[in-house]
Amino acid sequence: MELNLQGQKAIVTASSGGIGLAIATAFATEGVEVIINGRSKDSVNNAIAKIKEDLPDAKLLPLAADL
């Protein structure tokens, strides 16, 4: 689905797994620069690696923080 979000930025809280990861992946698919958030560096880095498997050119920024 084309949502015309190319070049936009988004932060998705709790995006290191579950629904948050699915939302972050959907945004990345649309060309959004996504800030991936989770409580630990490891969970955030794992989420980024999962997204990069299918979308190697995705623009993703890590943010380990309990929001």
CHARMM internal coordinates of N, CA and C (Angstrom, degrees):
IC EDIT
DIST 1 N 1 CA 1.4449
DIST 1 CA 1 C 1.5229
ANGL 1 N 1 CA 1 C 108.37
DIST 1 C 2 N 1.2926
ANGL 1 CA 1 C 2 N 117.97
DIHE 1 N 1 CA 1 C 2 N 128.76
DIST 2 N 2 CA 1.4661
ANGL 1 C 2 N 2 CA 123.23
DIHE 1 CA 1 C 2 N 2 CA 178.37
DIST 2 CA 2 C 1.5188
ANGL 2 N 2 CA 2 C 108.91
DIHE 1 C 2 N 2 CA 2 C -90.55
DIST 2 C 3 N 1.3355
ANGL 2 CA 2 C 3 N 116.18
DIHE 2 N 2 CA 2 C 3 N 116.52
DIST 3 N 3 CA 1.4675
ANGL 2 C 3 N 3 CA 121.39
DIHE 2 CA 2 C 3 N 3 CA -178.35
DIST 3 CA 3 C 1.5216
ANGL 3 N 3 CA 3 C 112.86
DIHE 2 C 3 N 3 CA 3 C -106.53
DIST 3 C 4 N 1.3473
ANGL 3 CA 3 C 4 N 116.82
DIHE 3 N 3 CA 3 C 4 N 3.70
DIST 4 N 4 CA 1.4761
ANGL 3 C 4 N 4 CA 121.41
DIHE 3 CA 3 C 4 N 4 CA -179.06
DIST 4 CA 4 C 1.5182
ANGL 4 N 4 CA 4 C 112.19
DIHE 3 C 4 N 4 CA 4 C 57.27
DIST 4 C 5 N 1.3168
ANGL 4 CA 4 C 5 N 116.06
DIHE 4 N 4 CA 4 C 5 N 45.61
DIST 5 N 5 CA 1.4616
ANGL 4 C 5 N 5 CA 121.56
DIHE 4 CA 4 C 5 N 5 CA -179.81
DIST 5 CA 5 C 1.5255
ANGL 5 N 5 CA 5 C 112.79
DIHE 4 C 5 N 5 CA 5 C -107.61
DIST 5 C 6 N 1.3223
ANGL 5 CA 5 C 6 N 116.85
DIHE 5 N 5 CA 5 C 6 N 3.47
DIST 6 N 6 CA 1.4606
ANGL 5 C 6 N 6 CA 121.75
DIHE 5 CA 5 C 6 N 6 CA -178.85
DIST 6 CA 6 C 1.5220
ANGL 6 N 6 CA 6 C 110.48
DIHE 5 C 6 N 6 CA 6 C -50.20
DIST 6 C 7 N 1.3483
ANGL 6 CA 6 C 7 N 116.26
DIHE 6 N 6 CA 6 C 7 N 128.62
DIST 7 N 7 CA 1.4583
ANGL 6 C 7 N 7 CA 121.17
DIHE 6 CA 6 C 7 N 7 CA 177.10
DIST 7 CA 7 C 1.5183
ANGL 7 N 7 CA 7 C 115.11
DIHE 6 C 7 N 7 CA 7 C 85.60
DIST 7 C 8 N 1.3197
ANGL 7 CA 7 C 8 N 117.88
DIHE 7 N 7 CA 7 C 8 N -3.86
DIST 8 N 8 CA 1.4656
ANGL 7 C 8 N 8 CA 121.10
DIHE 7 CA 7 C 8 N 8 CA 177.89
DIST 8 CA 8 C 1.5255
ANGL 8 N 8 CA 8 C 109.57
DIHE 7 C 8 N 8 CA 8 C -81.78
DIST 8 C 9 N 1.3237
ANGL 8 CA 8 C 9 N 116.84
DIHE 8 N 8 CA 8 C 9 N 168.87
DIST 9 N 9 CA 1.4646
ANGL 8 C 9 N 9 CA 122.61
DIHE 8 CA 8 C 9 N 9 CA 177.49
DIST 9 CA 9 C 1.5154
ANGL 9 N 9 CA 9 C 108.81
DIHE 8 C 9 N 9 CA 9 C -124.11
DIST 9 C 10 N 1.3426
ANGL 9 CA 9 C 10 N 115.42
DIHE 9 N 9 CA 9 C 10 N 145.90
DIST 10 N 10 CA 1.4624
ANGL 9 C 10 N 10 CA 119.94
DIHE 9 CA 9 C 10 N 10 CA 179.62
DIST 10 CA 10 C 1.5173
ANGL 10 N 10 CA 10 C 109.49
DIHE 9 C 10 N 10 CA 10 C -146.25
DIST 10 C 11 N 1.3148
ANGL 10 CA 10 C 11 N 116.42
DIHE 10 N 10 CA 10 C 11 N 145.96
DIST 11 N 11 CA 1.4546
ANGL 10 C 11 N 11 CA 121.66
DIHE 10 CA 10 C 11 N 11 CA 168.38
DIST 11 CA 11 C 1.5262
ANGL 11 N 11 CA 11 C 106.23
DIHE 10 C 11 N 11 CA 11 C -110.10
DIST 11 C 12 N 1.3153
ANGL 11 CA 11 C 12 N 115.37
DIHE 11 N 11 CA 11 C 12 N 130.05
DIST 12 N 12 CA 1.4552
ANGL 11 C 12 N 12 CA 120.92
DIHE 11 CA 11 C 12 N 12 CA 178.56
DIST 12 CA 12 C 1.5262
ANGL 12 N 12 CA 12 C 106.36
DIHE 11 C 12 N 12 CA 12 C -116.58
DIST 12 C 13 N 1.3125
ANGL 12 CA 12 C 13 N 116.59
DIHE 12 N 12 CA 12 C 13 N 109.20
DIST 13 N 13 CA 1.4620
ANGL 12 C 13 N 13 CA 119.98
DIHE 12 CA 12 C 13 N 13 CA 179.82
DIST 13 CA 13 C 1.5218
ANGL 13 N 13 CA 13 C 109.54
DIHE 12 C 13 N 13 CA 13 C -72.21
DIST 13 C 14 N 1.3146
ANGL 13 CA 13 C 14 N 115.56
DIHE 13 N 13 CA 13 C 14 N 150.63
DIST 14 N 14 CA 1.4707
ANGL 13 C 14 N 14 CA 122.81
DIHE 13 CA 13 C 14 N 14 CA -179.11
DIST 14 CA 14 C 1.5232
ANGL 14 N 14 CA 14 C 110.97
DIHE 13 C 14 N 14 CA 14 C 54.82
DIST 14 C 15 N 1.3308
ANGL 14 CA 14 C 15 N 116.30
DIHE 14 N 14 CA 14 C 15 N 40.41
DIST 15 N 15 CA 1.4636
ANGL 14 C 15 N 15 CA 120.53
DIHE 14 CA 14 C 15 N 15 CA -175.86
DIST 15 CA 15 C 1.5245
ANGL 15 N 15 CA 15 C 113.10
DIHE 14 C 15 N 15 CA 15 C -95.31
DIST 15 C 16 N 1.3327
ANGL 15 CA 15 C 16 N 117.44
DIHE 15 N 15 CA 15 C 16 N 14.69
DIST 16 N 16 CA 1.4594
ANGL 15 C 16 N 16 CA 119.51
DIHE 15 CA 15 C 16 N 16 CA 178.68
DIST 16 CA 16 C 1.5295
ANGL 16 N 16 CA 16 C 111.93
DIHE 15 C 16 N 16 CA 16 C -85.61
DIST 16 C 17 N 1.3277
ANGL 16 CA 16 C 17 N 117.26
DIHE 16 N 16 CA 16 C 17 N -3.10
DIST 17 N 17 CA 1.4587
ANGL 16 C 17 N 17 CA 120.29
DIHE 16 CA 16 C 17 N 17 CA 178.05
DIST 17 CA 17 C 1.5143
ANGL 17 N 17 CA 17 C 111.72
DIHE 16 C 17 N 17 CA 17 C -171.77
DIST 17 C 18 N 1.3049
ANGL 17 CA 17 C 18 N 115.69
DIHE 17 N 17 CA 17 C 18 N 170.74
DIST 18 N 18 CA 1.4625
ANGL 17 C 18 N 18 CA 121.99
DIHE 17 CA 17 C 18 N 18 CA 174.29
DIST 18 CA 18 C 1.5132
ANGL 18 N 18 CA 18 C 114.64
DIHE 17 C 18 N 18 CA 18 C 60.03
DIST 18 C 19 N 1.3231
ANGL 18 CA 18 C 19 N 114.65
DIHE 18 N 18 CA 18 C 19 N -140.25
DIST 19 N 19 CA 1.4649
ANGL 18 C 19 N 19 CA 121.17
DIHE 18 CA 18 C 19 N 19 CA -177.51
DIST 19 CA 19 C 1.5253
ANGL 19 N 19 CA 19 C 111.48
DIHE 18 C 19 N 19 CA 19 C -63.35
DIST 19 C 20 N 1.3269
ANGL 19 CA 19 C 20 N 117.13
DIHE 19 N 19 CA 19 C 20 N -38.06
DIST 20 N 20 CA 1.4592
ANGL 19 C 20 N 20 CA 120.44
DIHE 19 CA 19 C 20 N 20 CA 178.95
DIST 20 CA 20 C 1.5217
ANGL 20 N 20 CA 20 C 112.32
DIHE 19 C 20 N 20 CA 20 C -60.28
DIST 20 C 21 N 1.3360
ANGL 20 CA 20 C 21 N 116.33
DIHE 20 N 20 CA 20 C 21 N -41.01
DIST 21 N 21 CA 1.4562
ANGL 20 C 21 N 21 CA 120.84
DIHE 20 CA 20 C 21 N 21 CA 177.66
DIST 21 CA 21 C 1.5244
ANGL 21 N 21 CA 21 C 110.64
DIHE 20 C 21 N 21 CA 21 C -65.51
DIST 21 C 22 N 1.3180
ANGL 21 CA 21 C 22 N 116.82
DIHE 21 N 21 CA 21 C 22 N -39.90
DIST 22 N 22 CA 1.4674
ANGL 21 C 22 N 22 CA 120.73
DIHE 21 CA 21 C 22 N 22 CA 178.15
DIST 22 CA 22 C 1.5270
ANGL 22 N 22 CA 22 C 111.05
DIHE 21 C 22 N 22 CA 22 C -63.72
DIST 22 C 23 N 1.3089
ANGL 22 CA 22 C 23 N 116.96
DIHE 22 N 22 CA 22 C 23 N -41.11
DIST 23 N 23 CA 1.4735
ANGL 22 C 23 N 23 CA 121.08
DIHE 22 CA 22 C 23 N 23 CA 178.43
DIST 23 CA 23 C 1.5248
ANGL 23 N 23 CA 23 C 110.10
DIHE 22 C 23 N 23 CA 23 C -65.61
DIST 23 C 24 N 1.3351
ANGL 23 CA 23 C 24 N 116.90
DIHE 23 N 23 CA 23 C 24 N -45.56
DIST 24 N 24 CA 1.4609
ANGL 23 C 24 N 24 CA 120.83
DIHE 23 CA 23 C 24 N 24 CA 179.43
DIST 24 CA 24 C 1.5294
ANGL 24 N 24 CA 24 C 110.56
DIHE 23 C 24 N 24 CA 24 C -60.68
DIST 24 C 25 N 1.3254
ANGL 24 CA 24 C 25 N 116.91
DIHE 24 N 24 CA 24 C 25 N -40.89
DIST 25 N 25 CA 1.4628
ANGL 24 C 25 N 25 CA 121.50
DIHE 24 CA 24 C 25 N 25 CA 178.58
DIST 25 CA 25 C 1.5280
ANGL 25 N 25 CA 25 C 110.75
DIHE 24 C 25 N 25 CA 25 C -63.86
DIST 25 C 26 N 1.3130
ANGL 25 CA 25 C 26 N 116.65
DIHE 25 N 25 CA 25 C 26 N -42.10
DIST 26 N 26 CA 1.4664
ANGL 25 C 26 N 26 CA 120.63
DIHE 25 CA 25 C 26 N 26 CA 178.68
DIST 26 CA 26 C 1.5266
ANGL 26 N 26 CA 26 C 110.64
DIHE 25 C 26 N 26 CA 26 C -62.37
DIST 26 C 27 N 1.3238
ANGL 26 CA 26 C 27 N 117.06
DIHE 26 N 26 CA 26 C 27 N -43.54
DIST 27 N 27 CA 1.4640
ANGL 26 C 27 N 27 CA 120.08
DIHE 26 CA 26 C 27 N 27 CA 177.36
DIST 27 CA 27 C 1.5251
ANGL 27 N 27 CA 27 C 110.44
DIHE 26 C 27 N 27 CA 27 C -62.43
DIST 27 C 28 N 1.3308
ANGL 27 CA 27 C 28 N 117.38
DIHE 27 N 27 CA 27 C 28 N -45.21
DIST 28 N 28 CA 1.4654
ANGL 27 C 28 N 28 CA 120.85
DIHE 27 CA 27 C 28 N 28 CA -179.64
DIST 28 CA 28 C 1.5285
ANGL 28 N 28 CA 28 C 110.79
DIHE 27 C 28 N 28 CA 28 C -60.96
DIST 28 C 29 N 1.3182
ANGL 28 CA 28 C 29 N 116.81
DIHE 28 N 28 CA 28 C 29 N -37.40
DIST 29 N 29 CA 1.4681
ANGL 28 C 29 N 29 CA 121.39
DIHE 28 CA 28 C 29 N 29 CA 177.42
DIST 29 CA 29 C 1.5202
ANGL 29 N 29 CA 29 C 111.17
DIHE 28 C 29 N 29 CA 29 C -61.06
DIST 29 C 30 N 1.3274
ANGL 29 CA 29 C 30 N 116.40
DIHE 29 N 29 CA 29 C 30 N -32.77
DIST 30 N 30 CA 1.4694
ANGL 29 C 30 N 30 CA 122.23
DIHE 29 CA 29 C 30 N 30 CA -179.74
DIST 30 CA 30 C 1.5295
ANGL 30 N 30 CA 30 C 112.81
DIHE 29 C 30 N 30 CA 30 C -83.66
DIST 30 C 31 N 1.3374
ANGL 30 CA 30 C 31 N 117.57
DIHE 30 N 30 CA 30 C 31 N 1.13
DIST 31 N 31 CA 1.4623
ANGL 30 C 31 N 31 CA 120.81
DIHE 30 CA 30 C 31 N 31 CA 178.46
DIST 31 CA 31 C 1.5129
ANGL 31 N 31 CA 31 C 114.57
DIHE 30 C 31 N 31 CA 31 C 88.43
DIST 31 C 32 N 1.3152
ANGL 31 CA 31 C 32 N 116.48
DIHE 31 N 31 CA 31 C 32 N 16.38
DIST 32 N 32 CA 1.4685
ANGL 31 C 32 N 32 CA 121.50
DIHE 31 CA 31 C 32 N 32 CA 178.09
DIST 32 CA 32 C 1.5231
ANGL 32 N 32 CA 32 C 109.15
DIHE 31 C 32 N 32 CA 32 C -83.04
DIST 32 C 33 N 1.3245
ANGL 32 CA 32 C 33 N 117.08
DIHE 32 N 32 CA 32 C 33 N 139.95
DIST 33 N 33 CA 1.4632
ANGL 32 C 33 N 33 CA 121.72
DIHE 32 CA 32 C 33 N 33 CA 171.28
DIST 33 CA 33 C 1.5265
ANGL 33 N 33 CA 33 C 106.25
DIHE 32 C 33 N 33 CA 33 C -80.01
DIST 33 C 34 N 1.3353
ANGL 33 CA 33 C 34 N 117.18
DIHE 33 N 33 CA 33 C 34 N 117.62
DIST 34 N 34 CA 1.4588
ANGL 33 C 34 N 34 CA 121.43
DIHE 33 CA 33 C 34 N 34 CA -170.37
DIST 34 CA 34 C 1.5216
ANGL 34 N 34 CA 34 C 111.11
DIHE 33 C 34 N 34 CA 34 C -112.77
DIST 34 C 35 N 1.3184
ANGL 34 CA 34 C 35 N 115.50
DIHE 34 N 34 CA 34 C 35 N 131.66
DIST 35 N 35 CA 1.4577
ANGL 34 C 35 N 35 CA 121.76
DIHE 34 CA 34 C 35 N 35 CA 171.49
DIST 35 CA 35 C 1.5200
ANGL 35 N 35 CA 35 C 106.62
DIHE 34 C 35 N 35 CA 35 C -89.94
DIST 35 C 36 N 1.3331
ANGL 35 CA 35 C 36 N 115.72
DIHE 35 N 35 CA 35 C 36 N 117.08
DIST 36 N 36 CA 1.4520
ANGL 35 C 36 N 36 CA 122.78
DIHE 35 CA 35 C 36 N 36 CA -178.89
DIST 36 CA 36 C 1.5222
ANGL 36 N 36 CA 36 C 108.39
DIHE 35 C 36 N 36 CA 36 C -91.37
DIST 36 C 37 N 1.3284
ANGL 36 CA 36 C 37 N 116.68
DIHE 36 N 36 CA 36 C 37 N 125.06
DIST 37 N 37 CA 1.4583
ANGL 36 C 37 N 37 CA 121.73
DIHE 36 CA 36 C 37 N 37 CA -175.62
DIST 37 CA 37 C 1.5246
ANGL 37 N 37 CA 37 C 111.31
DIHE 36 C 37 N 37 CA 37 C -119.90
DIST 37 C 38 N 1.3172
ANGL 37 CA 37 C 38 N 114.46
DIHE 37 N 37 CA 37 C 38 N 140.37
DIST 38 N 38 CA 1.4596
ANGL 37 C 38 N 38 CA 122.96
DIHE 37 CA 37 C 38 N 38 CA 173.03
DIST 38 CA 38 C 1.5144
ANGL 38 N 38 CA 38 C 108.29
DIHE 37 C 38 N 38 CA 38 C -161.29
DIST 38 C 39 N 1.3106
ANGL 38 CA 38 C 39 N 116.30
DIHE 38 N 38 CA 38 C 39 N 173.81
DIST 39 N 39 CA 1.4669
ANGL 38 C 39 N 39 CA 119.75
DIHE 38 CA 38 C 39 N 39 CA -176.41
DIST 39 CA 39 C 1.5248
ANGL 39 N 39 CA 39 C 113.85
DIHE 38 C 39 N 39 CA 39 C -75.18
DIST 39 C 40 N 1.3294
ANGL 39 CA 39 C 40 N 117.35
DIHE 39 N 39 CA 39 C 40 N -27.23
DIST 40 N 40 CA 1.4660
ANGL 39 C 40 N 40 CA 119.21
DIHE 39 CA 39 C 40 N 40 CA -177.18
DIST 40 CA 40 C 1.5272
ANGL 40 N 40 CA 40 C 110.90
DIHE 39 C 40 N 40 CA 40 C -127.22
DIST 40 C 41 N 1.3345
ANGL 40 CA 40 C 41 N 114.32
DIHE 40 N 40 CA 40 C 41 N 155.61
DIST 41 N 41 CA 1.4665
ANGL 40 C 41 N 41 CA 119.84
DIHE 40 CA 40 C 41 N 41 CA 177.67
DIST 41 CA 41 C 1.5224
ANGL 41 N 41 CA 41 C 110.82
DIHE 40 C 41 N 41 CA 41 C -59.89
DIST 41 C 42 N 1.3296
ANGL 41 CA 41 C 42 N 115.95
DIHE 41 N 41 CA 41 C 42 N -40.81
DIST 42 N 42 CA 1.4658
ANGL 41 C 42 N 42 CA 119.81
DIHE 41 CA 41 C 42 N 42 CA -178.07
DIST 42 CA 42 C 1.5186
ANGL 42 N 42 CA 42 C 111.80
DIHE 41 C 42 N 42 CA 42 C -61.88
DIST 42 C 43 N 1.3351
ANGL 42 CA 42 C 43 N 117.14
DIHE 42 N 42 CA 42 C 43 N -44.72
DIST 43 N 43 CA 1.4716
ANGL 42 C 43 N 43 CA 119.24
DIHE 42 CA 42 C 43 N 43 CA -178.75
DIST 43 CA 43 C 1.5231
ANGL 43 N 43 CA 43 C 111.02
DIHE 42 C 43 N 43 CA 43 C -66.38
DIST 43 C 44 N 1.3184
ANGL 43 CA 43 C 44 N 116.69
DIHE 43 N 43 CA 43 C 44 N -37.92
DIST 44 N 44 CA 1.4682
ANGL 43 C 44 N 44 CA 121.04
DIHE 43 CA 43 C 44 N 44 CA 178.36
DIST 44 CA 44 C 1.5284
ANGL 44 N 44 CA 44 C 110.38
DIHE 43 C 44 N 44 CA 44 C -66.63
DIST 44 C 45 N 1.3246
ANGL 44 CA 44 C 45 N 116.92
DIHE 44 N 44 CA 44 C 45 N -46.34
DIST 45 N 45 CA 1.4644
ANGL 44 C 45 N 45 CA 120.31
DIHE 44 CA 44 C 45 N 45 CA 179.88
DIST 45 CA 45 C 1.5260
ANGL 45 N 45 CA 45 C 111.44
DIHE 44 C 45 N 45 CA 45 C -63.76
DIST 45 C 46 N 1.3342
ANGL 45 CA 45 C 46 N 117.73
DIHE 45 N 45 CA 45 C 46 N -36.76
DIST 46 N 46 CA 1.4651
ANGL 45 C 46 N 46 CA 120.78
DIHE 45 CA 45 C 46 N 46 CA 177.12
DIST 46 CA 46 C 1.5263
ANGL 46 N 46 CA 46 C 110.92
DIHE 45 C 46 N 46 CA 46 C -65.41
DIST 46 C 47 N 1.3271
ANGL 46 CA 46 C 47 N 116.84
DIHE 46 N 46 CA 46 C 47 N -40.66
DIST 47 N 47 CA 1.4629
ANGL 46 C 47 N 47 CA 120.78
DIHE 46 CA 46 C 47 N 47 CA 178.93
DIST 47 CA 47 C 1.5252
ANGL 47 N 47 CA 47 C 110.55
DIHE 46 C 47 N 47 CA 47 C -63.99
DIST 47 C 48 N 1.3138
ANGL 47 CA 47 C 48 N 116.54
DIHE 47 N 47 CA 47 C 48 N -43.14
DIST 48 N 48 CA 1.4668
ANGL 47 C 48 N 48 CA 120.57
DIHE 47 CA 47 C 48 N 48 CA 178.37
DIST 48 CA 48 C 1.5259
ANGL 48 N 48 CA 48 C 110.13
DIHE 47 C 48 N 48 CA 48 C -61.83
DIST 48 C 49 N 1.3247
ANGL 48 CA 48 C 49 N 116.81
DIHE 48 N 48 CA 48 C 49 N -42.34
DIST 49 N 49 CA 1.4693
ANGL 48 C 49 N 49 CA 120.44
DIHE 48 CA 48 C 49 N 49 CA 178.87
DIST 49 CA 49 C 1.5282
ANGL 49 N 49 CA 49 C 111.04
DIHE 48 C 49 N 49 CA 49 C -62.06
DIST 49 C 50 N 1.3305
ANGL 49 CA 49 C 50 N 117.37
DIHE 49 N 49 CA 49 C 50 N -39.97
DIST 50 N 50 CA 1.4725
ANGL 49 C 50 N 50 CA 120.78
DIHE 49 CA 49 C 50 N 50 CA 178.83
DIST 50 CA 50 C 1.5272
ANGL 50 N 50 CA 50 C 111.20
DIHE 49 C 50 N 50 CA 50 C -62.75
DIST 50 C 51 N 1.3271
ANGL 50 CA 50 C 51 N 116.00
DIHE 50 N 50 CA 50 C 51 N -44.60
DIST 51 N 51 CA 1.4671
ANGL 50 C 51 N 51 CA 119.45
DIHE 50 CA 50 C 51 N 51 CA -179.75
DIST 51 CA 51 C 1.5196
ANGL 51 N 51 CA 51 C 110.27
DIHE 50 C 51 N 51 CA 51 C -66.26
DIST 51 C 52 N 1.3313
ANGL 51 CA 51 C 52 N 116.84
DIHE 51 N 51 CA 51 C 52 N -42.15
DIST 52 N 52 CA 1.4658
ANGL 51 C 52 N 52 CA 121.55
DIHE 51 CA 51 C 52 N 52 CA -177.62
DIST 52 CA 52 C 1.5313
ANGL 52 N 52 CA 52 C 112.42
DIHE 51 C 52 N 52 CA 52 C -65.56
DIST 52 C 53 N 1.3515
ANGL 52 CA 52 C 53 N 118.06
DIHE 52 N 52 CA 52 C 53 N -22.35
DIST 53 N 53 CA 1.4686
ANGL 52 C 53 N 53 CA 120.09
DIHE 52 CA 52 C 53 N 53 CA 177.43
DIST 53 CA 53 C 1.5255
ANGL 53 N 53 CA 53 C 110.76
DIHE 52 C 53 N 53 CA 53 C -58.33
DIST 53 C 54 N 1.3329
ANGL 53 CA 53 C 54 N 116.35
DIHE 53 N 53 CA 53 C 54 N -43.39
DIST 54 N 54 CA 1.4640
ANGL 53 C 54 N 54 CA 121.47
DIHE 53 CA 53 C 54 N 54 CA -178.55
DIST 54 CA 54 C 1.5213
ANGL 54 N 54 CA 54 C 113.12
DIHE 53 C 54 N 54 CA 54 C -95.94
DIST 54 C 55 N 1.3172
ANGL 54 CA 54 C 55 N 116.57
DIHE 54 N 54 CA 54 C 55 N -24.82
DIST 55 N 55 CA 1.4698
ANGL 54 C 55 N 55 CA 121.69
DIHE 54 CA 54 C 55 N 55 CA -176.79
DIST 55 CA 55 C 1.5265
ANGL 55 N 55 CA 55 C 109.95
DIHE 54 C 55 N 55 CA 55 C -129.33
DIST 55 C 56 N 1.3292
ANGL 55 CA 55 C 56 N 117.91
DIHE 55 N 55 CA 55 C 56 N 72.80
DIST 56 N 56 CA 1.4698
ANGL 55 C 56 N 56 CA 120.00
DIHE 55 CA 55 C 56 N 56 CA -174.57
DIST 56 CA 56 C 1.5217
ANGL 56 N 56 CA 56 C 114.46
DIHE 55 C 56 N 56 CA 56 C -61.03
DIST 56 C 57 N 1.3308
ANGL 56 CA 56 C 57 N 118.48
DIHE 56 N 56 CA 56 C 57 N -22.85
DIST 57 N 57 CA 1.4634
ANGL 56 C 57 N 57 CA 120.91
DIHE 56 CA 56 C 57 N 57 CA -179.35
DIST 57 CA 57 C 1.5272
ANGL 57 N 57 CA 57 C 113.15
DIHE 56 C 57 N 57 CA 57 C -95.16
DIST 57 C 58 N 1.3270
ANGL 57 CA 57 C 58 N 117.26
DIHE 57 N 57 CA 57 C 58 N 6.28
DIST 58 N 58 CA 1.4698
ANGL 57 C 58 N 58 CA 120.83
DIHE 57 CA 57 C 58 N 58 CA -178.79
DIST 58 CA 58 C 1.5239
ANGL 58 N 58 CA 58 C 110.27
DIHE 57 C 58 N 58 CA 58 C -61.97
DIST 58 C 59 N 1.3261
ANGL 58 CA 58 C 59 N 114.91
DIHE 58 N 58 CA 58 C 59 N 141.48
DIST 59 N 59 CA 1.4630
ANGL 58 C 59 N 59 CA 121.17
DIHE 58 CA 58 C 59 N 59 CA 176.93
DIST 59 CA 59 C 1.5251
ANGL 59 N 59 CA 59 C 107.33
DIHE 58 C 59 N 59 CA 59 C -95.26
DIST 59 C 60 N 1.3333
ANGL 59 CA 59 C 60 N 115.30
DIHE 59 N 59 CA 59 C 60 N 107.39
DIST 60 N 60 CA 1.4556
ANGL 59 C 60 N 60 CA 121.45
DIHE 59 CA 59 C 60 N 60 CA -175.45
DIST 60 CA 60 C 1.5219
ANGL 60 N 60 CA 60 C 109.83
DIHE 59 C 60 N 60 CA 60 C -129.01
DIST 60 C 61 N 1.3081
ANGL 60 CA 60 C 61 N 115.79
DIHE 60 N 60 CA 60 C 61 N 136.82
DIST 61 N 61 CA 1.4617
ANGL 60 C 61 N 61 CA 121.53
DIHE 60 CA 60 C 61 N 61 CA 178.01
DIST 61 CA 61 C 1.5268
ANGL 61 N 61 CA 61 C 108.70
DIHE 60 C 61 N 61 CA 61 C -120.44
DIST 61 C 62 N 1.3376
ANGL 61 CA 61 C 62 N 118.33
DIHE 61 N 61 CA 61 C 62 N 134.52
DIST 62 N 62 CA 1.4554
ANGL 61 C 62 N 62 CA 121.00
DIHE 61 CA 61 C 62 N 62 CA 179.88
DIST 62 CA 62 C 1.5341
ANGL 62 N 62 CA 62 C 112.24
DIHE 61 C 62 N 62 CA 62 C -85.05
DIST 62 C 63 N 1.3434
ANGL 62 CA 62 C 63 N 114.96
DIHE 62 N 62 CA 62 C 63 N 144.29
DIST 63 N 63 CA 1.4733
ANGL 62 C 63 N 63 CA 120.60
DIHE 62 CA 62 C 63 N 63 CA 174.09
DIST 63 CA 63 C 1.5229
ANGL 63 N 63 CA 63 C 107.85
DIHE 62 C 63 N 63 CA 63 C -146.58
DIST 63 C 64 N 1.3216
ANGL 63 CA 63 C 64 N 115.81
DIHE 63 N 63 CA 63 C 64 N 99.79
DIST 64 N 64 CA 1.4646
ANGL 63 C 64 N 64 CA 120.73
DIHE 63 CA 63 C 64 N 64 CA 176.75
DIST 64 CA 64 C 1.5199
ANGL 64 N 64 CA 64 C 107.61
DIHE 63 C 64 N 64 CA 64 C -88.64
DIST 64 C 65 N 1.3339
ANGL 64 CA 64 C 65 N 116.32
DIHE 64 N 64 CA 64 C 65 N 109.49
DIST 65 N 65 CA 1.4633
ANGL 64 C 65 N 65 CA 121.03
DIHE 64 CA 64 C 65 N 65 CA -178.72
DIST 65 CA 65 C 1.5085
ANGL 65 N 65 CA 65 C 109.06
DIHE 64 C 65 N 65 CA 65 C -165.74
DIST 65 C 66 N 1.3249
ANGL 65 CA 65 C 66 N 116.12
DIHE 65 N 65 CA 65 C 66 N 147.58
DIST 66 N 66 CA 1.4524
ANGL 65 C 66 N 66 CA 121.20
DIHE 65 CA 65 C 66 N 66 CA 174.92
DIST 66 CA 66 C 1.5177
ANGL 66 N 66 CA 66 C 107.08
DIHE 65 C 66 N 66 CA 66 C -94.33
DIST 66 C 67 N 1.3270
ANGL 66 CA 66 C 67 N 115.75
DIHE 66 N 66 CA 66 C 67 N 99.48
DIST 67 N 67 CA 1.4493
ANGL 66 C 67 N 67 CA 120.35
DIHE 66 CA 66 C 67 N 67 CA -176.72
DIST 67 CA 67 C 1.5089
ANGL 67 N 67 CA 67 C 111.39
DIHE 66 C 67 N 67 CA 67 C -83.00
END
COOR INIT
IC SEED 1 N 1 CA 1 C
IC BUILD
